[in-house]
Amino acid sequence: MAKGTVKIVVERCKACGFCVEFCPTKVLALSPAFNSKGYHPPHMVNPEKCSGCDLCGMYCPDFAIFGYKVGEKPAQKEAVHES
């Protein structure tokens, strides 16, 4: 299994828990710490199990978390321009 990691944008998170619930390898948990909005953002509790599948990012309604394989850059959203 490829190794992965996640990038968490703590201040965007509203602690919905979708990333924690849908992580197939149970890498994430909600943190006991608060962000500036008063929410508990996720943190990695089992980083060695992360596959970089990005299901956490796909389910996040606030674009606050992104999963990627180690050695790759996180996906950048590019605008498509039609001419």
Secondary structure, DSSP 8 states (H G I E B T S, - for coil): ---EEEEE-GGG-----HHHHH-TT--EEE-SS--TTS---EEES-GGG-----HHHHH-TT--EEEEETTS-----------
